[in-house]
Amino acid sequence: MRLTTLLDTVNQGGSGQWPVTDTSTTDDRQTFDQLVADFIPCRAGDPELWFAERTAEVERAKALCRECPLMEGCLAGAIERAEPWGVWGGEVFVGGVVVATKRGRGRPRKNAAPAA
């Protein structure tokens, strides 16, 4: 199967299993997942990487996304769905919007209010 034909059949948004049609079987879905895993980084590795808390892991996920042939469609779908968090299409989402960098937990706000 040619890569372009394969990628034309991919659901370009959301997480979870690939869509199952009425005519596909579990074996078909597993074969499809195995084929695309080599081309789509988020399907090949640890899915937790795309929802990591540590800055280094988030940057690793973003770098892997930049190599993905579905990056633009993934980002467009995430923006449309206002994904609450995670790395989608090479960008970090927090609260449904793209942010430049993800700040670690427990860190003070960048623009902290002055003490009264």
Summary of the structure (lengths in Angstrom):
residues: 116
radius of gyration: 16.9
end to end distance: 65.7
largest distance: 65.7
contacts: 259
relative contact order: 0.13
helix: 43%
strand: 9%
